[in-house]
């Protein structure tokens, strides 16, 4: 009996997870990758320590996905954080849990894991075609631009896992949007996610403190507060704690033209405890040395405190309150080219529970092509790979019920 053939477009985490599951189900699998090598975005993300997933309890974990939480919950039934850890260790990459609850491979980088994963896929019979770029549909199936010219493929099913529109130089440029919209698929506009924000720093501040961290801090916007680390930049502010609030900040700026980010420079001290320290005589110390010694502030934090218009408040209590609530006005959002991920993409109501496009039988979608977003910290990679596991199950189920390929013509 001839095996079903499934082609996967995109060799990122979602596409490779789909390939792994489909090959394990006995299907013939071909993966197309436009770039010269696979998973470049994963490798880039792993330069600072590959964050695989998070140990946060499920209720809080799912809350990180906002309006898409219910959909992502169904994906995690297929591939949970526990599964992620077992999967990595099955590739010979032992893991550990950091102090913040994030899970990392002990190697603290993506390359050993990716090499082991690609080896496993090759042994399972998965064919990887690099420099094979999907350029749309034609009357016979899907067209790919390859070093040998245009090539048409008509597999029994296809999984699109081309990513969103962030970091386009690594391959996810969102060019697929027009081809799906041309087939009646609703695609939400792309928006930068996990991204930095513009602040109108003074020239002196930007020159002196760009590249300096603020840690630990607690950042607040609206009803949300996140503890972690931020990074001062020449254009404004970025970093993990900022990214966790980026969806709300981005949308506020879109509505109102600006957003307020409140920075607690000493989240480990109460106002009363901090005021008590500041109430002690300054002696002959300069204000900078006094703030460093009494309040425990770094030079960057002191610079930020002084960047706010007006003199420092007089009195220990008022100064403590200022240190605990520095208000920054964010005037803009960095673009998709600088964003770690993107919001927008194929609307979730355009796919069924197996992630097949309702308008295009036999065409499935996974990963960041879909309209969901999450902060960094393991949530992005976890959901992307879980969607890959989900789409593989959807493909297997559909092929068992279908009578043959139903891919769209032109």
matplotlib code that plots the C-alpha trace (Angstrom):
import matplotlib.pyplot as plt

x = [0.0, 1.4, 2.1, 0.5, 2.9, 2.8, 4.8, 5.6, 6.6, 8.9, 11.6, 11.1, 10.1, 6.4, 7.2, 9.8, 7.6, 4.9, 7.4, 8.5, 5.0, 3.9, 6.9, 6.2, 2.7, 4.2, 3.7, 6.2, 7.3, 9.1, 10.1, 10.7, 12.9, 13.5, 16.8, 20.1, 19.7, 16.7, 15.5, 17.6, 15.2, 15.5, 19.3, 19.2, 16.9, 19.2, 22.2, 21.4, 20.3, 17.5, 14.3, 12.3, 9.3, 8.2, 7.2, 4.4, 1.2, -1.2, -3.8, -1.1, 0.7, -2.4, -3.1, 0.0, -1.8, -4.6, -7.6, -6.0, -5.8, -8.6, -7.1, -3.6, -4.9, -6.0, -2.6, -0.9, -3.0, -1.0, 2.4, 2.7, 5.6, 6.3, 6.3, 8.7, 11.2, 11.0, 11.4, 14.6, 16.1, 15.2, 17.5, 20.3, 19.8, 19.4, 17.5, 17.3, 14.9, 16.2, 15.3, 12.5, 10.8, 12.1, 13.4, 16.7, 18.9, 22.1, 24.1, 22.3, 22.2, 20.1, 22.7, 23.3, 19.6, 18.8, 21.6, 20.2, 16.7, 17.7, 19.5, 16.5, 14.3, 16.7, 16.8, 13.0, 13.1, 12.1, 13.4, 14.7, 14.9, 16.6, 16.5, 13.0, 10.8, 7.0, 5.8, 2.1, -0.6, -1.0, -3.6, -1.8, -0.9, 1.9, 4.8, 8.3, 11.3, 14.4, 18.0, 16.8, 13.9, 10.2, 8.8, 5.1, 4.2, 0.8, 1.1, -1.8, -1.7, 0.4, 1.3, 2.2, 4.6, 6.2, 6.2, 4.8, 6.5, 9.1, 12.9, 12.2, 16.0, 15.8, 13.0, 9.6, 8.6, 4.8, 4.8, 2.4, -0.4, -1.5, -1.6, -4.0, -6.1, -6.4, -8.1, -10.6, -8.6, -9.0, -5.6, -5.3, -2.8, 0.7, 1.8, 5.1, 5.1, 7.9, 9.3, 11.0, 9.4, 10.5, 11.2, 12.2, 15.4, 17.7, 20.8, 23.0, 21.0, 20.9, 24.6, 25.5, 23.1, 22.2, 23.0, 22.7, 20.3, 17.8, 17.5, 15.7, 12.7, 8.9, 7.1, 3.5, 0.9, -2.8, -3.6, -0.5, 2.8, 5.8, 9.1, 12.3, 14.9, 14.7, 17.4, 17.9, 18.6, 19.3, 15.7, 14.0, 13.5, 13.3, 13.9, 12.1, 9.9, 9.0, 8.1, 5.7, 3.7, 4.2, 0.8, -1.0, 1.5, 1.5, -2.3, -2.5, -0.1, -2.2, -5.3, -3.9, -0.6, 1.4, 1.4, 2.7, 5.0, 5.6, 9.0, 9.6, 13.4, 13.4, 10.7, 12.2, 11.6, 8.3, 7.9, 8.2, 11.4, 12.9, 11.8, 13.5, 16.8, 16.5, 15.6, 19.2, 21.5, 23.2, 26.4, 29.0, 27.9, 26.8, 23.2, 24.4, 26.5, 23.7, 21.1, 23.6, 24.3, 21.0, 18.6, 20.8, 20.3, 22.6, 24.0, 21.5, 18.6, 19.8, 20.1, 16.6, 15.3, 16.9, 15.7, 12.1, 11.3, 11.6, 13.8, 14.0, 11.2, 12.2, 11.5, 12.3, 8.7, 8.1, 11.5, 10.8, 7.4, 9.2, 11.8, 9.0, 7.0, 9.0, 6.6, 7.9, 6.0, 6.3, 5.9, 6.2, 6.8, 9.8, 8.8, 8.5, 12.1, 13.2, 10.4, 11.1, 7.7, 4.5, 0.8, -1.7, -1.8, -4.4, -7.5, -8.1, -11.7, -10.3, -9.1, -10.7, -9.6, -6.9, -5.7, -6.9, -8.0, -11.8, -11.5, -8.8, -9.2, -5.9, -4.0, -3.0, -1.4, 0.8, 3.0, 3.3, 1.3, -1.7, -3.1, -1.9, 0.9, 2.7, 5.6, 9.1, 10.0, 9.3, 5.7, 6.4, 8.4, 6.1, 3.0, 4.7, 5.8, 2.5, 0.7, 3.0, 2.0, -1.7, -1.4, 0.2, -2.7, -5.1, -3.3, -3.4, -7.1, -8.0, -6.1, -7.8, -11.1, -10.4, -10.4, -7.3, -5.6, -7.8, -5.2, -6.3, -5.6, -5.2]
y = [0.0, 3.4, 5.7, 9.1, 11.9, 15.1, 18.2, 20.7, 24.2, 25.7, 24.0, 25.9, 24.3, 23.9, 22.4, 20.0, 18.8, 18.1, 16.2, 14.1, 13.2, 12.5, 10.3, 8.4, 7.8, 6.1, 8.9, 10.0, 13.5, 16.2, 19.5, 22.6, 25.4, 28.6, 29.4, 27.5, 25.9, 25.1, 26.7, 29.9, 31.7, 28.9, 29.2, 32.9, 32.6, 30.1, 32.4, 33.7, 30.4, 28.4, 28.8, 25.6, 26.0, 27.1, 25.3, 27.8, 26.1, 25.4, 28.1, 30.9, 29.3, 29.4, 33.0, 34.1, 33.4, 36.0, 35.6, 32.5, 30.6, 28.1, 27.2, 26.8, 24.7, 22.1, 22.2, 21.6, 18.5, 17.1, 18.4, 19.8, 21.4, 17.9, 16.5, 19.2, 18.3, 14.6, 15.3, 17.4, 14.8, 12.1, 13.9, 13.7, 17.3, 17.3, 20.2, 22.3, 24.8, 28.3, 30.4, 32.1, 28.8, 28.8, 25.5, 25.4, 22.7, 22.4, 23.2, 26.6, 26.8, 25.5, 24.0, 20.7, 20.1, 21.0, 18.7, 15.8, 16.6, 16.8, 13.5, 11.8, 13.2, 12.0, 8.5, 8.5, 9.1, 12.8, 14.5, 18.1, 20.4, 23.6, 26.6, 25.5, 28.6, 28.3, 31.0, 30.3, 28.0, 27.0, 25.0, 21.7, 22.3, 24.3, 26.0, 26.1, 28.1, 26.0, 26.2, 24.0, 26.3, 26.2, 23.0, 21.9, 19.6, 18.0, 15.9, 14.3, 17.0, 20.1, 21.8, 25.4, 26.5, 29.6, 31.7, 35.2, 38.4, 39.1, 38.9, 38.7, 38.3, 34.9, 33.7, 34.6, 37.5, 37.0, 36.8, 33.9, 36.2, 37.3, 33.7, 32.6, 35.7, 35.1, 31.7, 33.4, 32.8, 35.7, 36.8, 39.4, 42.2, 41.5, 43.5, 43.4, 41.4, 40.9, 44.2, 47.3, 50.7, 54.3, 56.8, 60.4, 60.2, 63.2, 63.0, 62.8, 59.9, 57.9, 58.3, 57.3, 54.5, 52.8, 49.1, 49.2, 46.8, 47.7, 44.7, 43.6, 45.8, 45.5, 47.0, 47.8, 48.8, 48.9, 46.0, 44.0, 43.9, 41.8, 41.4, 40.8, 42.7, 45.5, 47.0, 50.7, 51.4, 54.5, 54.4, 53.5, 50.3, 46.6, 43.2, 40.3, 42.2, 44.7, 41.9, 40.4, 43.6, 44.4, 43.4, 45.8, 48.6, 48.2, 48.3, 51.3, 53.2, 52.3, 53.7, 56.7, 57.5, 56.9, 54.6, 54.8, 52.2, 52.4, 51.2, 50.0, 50.3, 48.4, 45.8, 43.9, 46.7, 48.2, 52.0, 52.1, 50.1, 52.2, 55.4, 54.3, 53.8, 57.2, 59.0, 58.4, 61.5, 61.8, 63.2, 64.4, 61.9, 63.3, 62.6, 59.9, 58.1, 58.5, 56.9, 54.1, 53.4, 54.1, 53.0, 50.4, 51.8, 51.2, 54.1, 53.3, 53.4, 56.6, 58.1, 57.0, 58.5, 61.8, 61.7, 62.3, 66.1, 68.1, 67.9, 64.8, 64.9, 66.3, 64.0, 60.3, 59.1, 61.1, 60.0, 56.4, 56.6, 58.1, 55.3, 52.7, 54.3, 55.9, 56.7, 56.5, 57.7, 55.3, 57.1, 54.4, 50.7, 49.2, 47.5, 43.9, 43.7, 44.2, 42.2, 38.7, 37.5, 38.8, 38.9, 38.6, 35.9, 33.3, 34.0, 31.0, 30.7, 29.9, 26.5, 23.4, 21.6, 19.8, 23.1, 22.5, 25.6, 25.4, 27.1, 24.8, 21.0, 19.3, 22.5, 22.8, 25.7, 25.7, 27.9, 31.6, 31.7, 31.5, 34.6, 34.1, 35.7, 35.1, 36.6, 35.2, 32.8, 29.5, 30.2, 31.0, 27.8, 25.6, 26.7, 26.6, 23.0, 22.0, 23.4, 21.2, 18.1, 19.1, 19.7, 16.3, 14.6, 16.6, 15.5, 11.9, 12.1, 13.9, 11.5, 8.5, 10.1, 11.6, 9.9, 11.8, 15.1, 18.2, 20.9, 24.2, 25.0, 28.5]
z = [0.0, -1.0, 1.9, 2.2, 1.5, 3.5, 2.7, 5.4, 4.5, 7.1, 9.2, 12.4, 15.7, 14.7, 11.3, 12.7, 15.5, 12.9, 10.8, 13.8, 14.7, 11.1, 10.4, 13.6, 12.3, 9.2, 6.7, 4.1, 5.1, 3.1, 4.8, 2.7, 4.0, 2.1, 3.9, 3.4, 6.8, 9.1, 12.3, 12.1, 14.4, 17.0, 16.9, 17.3, 20.3, 21.8, 21.8, 25.3, 26.7, 25.0, 27.1, 26.4, 28.6, 32.0, 35.2, 36.1, 37.2, 34.3, 35.1, 35.2, 32.2, 30.0, 31.1, 29.2, 26.0, 26.5, 24.2, 22.7, 26.0, 25.3, 21.9, 23.3, 26.1, 23.5, 21.9, 25.3, 25.8, 22.9, 24.0, 27.5, 29.4, 30.9, 27.4, 26.3, 29.0, 28.3, 24.5, 25.1, 27.4, 24.9, 22.5, 25.0, 26.2, 30.0, 31.4, 34.6, 36.1, 36.7, 39.7, 37.8, 36.9, 33.3, 31.8, 29.9, 28.4, 30.4, 27.3, 27.4, 23.6, 20.7, 18.4, 20.2, 20.5, 16.9, 15.6, 17.6, 16.4, 12.7, 13.1, 14.6, 11.8, 9.1, 10.7, 10.6, 6.9, 6.9, 3.7, 4.3, 1.2, 1.9, -0.5, -1.4, -1.1, -1.4, -3.8, -3.9, -5.4, -9.0, -10.8, -10.0, -6.3, -4.7, -6.4, -5.0, -6.1, -5.9, -7.2, -10.1, -11.0, -10.2, -9.0, -8.4, -5.6, -4.9, -1.7, 0.0, 2.6, 3.4, 6.7, 6.5, 9.3, 7.9, 11.0, 11.5, 10.3, 12.9, 12.3, 8.5, 7.7, 9.4, 7.0, 8.5, 6.3, 6.2, 2.4, 2.6, 3.7, 0.2, -1.1, 1.7, 1.5, -2.2, -1.2, 1.1, 4.4, 6.9, 8.1, 10.9, 10.4, 11.8, 14.9, 16.7, 20.0, 22.6, 21.4, 22.7, 23.1, 22.4, 25.2, 24.5, 26.6, 26.9, 24.8, 27.9, 29.4, 26.2, 25.6, 29.1, 29.9, 26.6, 27.0, 30.8, 32.6, 35.3, 37.7, 39.5, 38.7, 38.8, 35.8, 35.7, 33.1, 34.0, 36.3, 35.3, 37.2, 36.2, 38.0, 36.1, 34.1, 31.6, 29.4, 28.6, 24.9, 22.9, 21.6, 24.8, 26.8, 26.1, 27.9, 29.4, 31.9, 29.1, 26.7, 29.2, 29.1, 25.4, 24.1, 26.4, 25.9, 22.1, 22.0, 24.3, 22.1, 19.0, 20.8, 22.5, 21.0, 24.1, 27.2, 30.7, 32.1, 35.9, 37.1, 40.7, 41.1, 44.4, 44.2, 47.1, 49.6, 50.8, 50.7, 54.5, 54.6, 51.8, 53.5, 56.7, 54.9, 53.2, 56.5, 57.8, 57.5, 54.2, 55.7, 53.2, 50.5, 47.1, 46.2, 43.8, 46.4, 49.0, 46.6, 45.8, 49.5, 51.2, 48.5, 46.9, 43.4, 40.4, 38.4, 35.7, 38.1, 39.6, 36.1, 35.3, 38.6, 37.6, 34.0, 35.2, 34.9, 38.1, 41.1, 43.3, 46.0, 49.4, 52.3, 52.7, 52.2, 49.0, 47.6, 48.4, 46.6, 43.5, 43.5, 43.8, 40.9, 38.2, 35.4, 31.9, 28.8, 25.9, 22.7, 20.1, 19.4, 17.6, 14.3, 13.2, 12.1, 15.7, 17.4, 18.8, 17.7, 16.1, 16.8, 14.0, 11.3, 10.3, 12.5, 14.8, 13.6, 10.1, 11.2, 12.7, 15.9, 13.9, 12.5, 9.0, 7.1, 6.7, 3.3, 2.0, 2.7, 3.1, 4.0, 7.7, 9.6, 12.7, 14.8, 14.6, 11.3, 13.6, 15.4, 19.0, 21.0, 24.3, 26.2, 26.2, 29.0, 27.3, 26.4, 22.7, 22.0, 24.0, 22.2, 18.8, 19.2, 20.8, 17.7, 15.6, 17.6, 17.2, 13.5, 13.0, 14.7, 12.6, 9.4, 10.4, 11.3, 8.0, 5.8, 7.5, 6.5, 3.2, -0.2, -1.6, -2.0, -2.1, -2.4, -4.1, -7.7, -9.0]

ax = plt.figure().add_subplot(projection="3d")
ax.plot(x, y, z, "-o")
ax.set_aspect("equal")
plt.show()
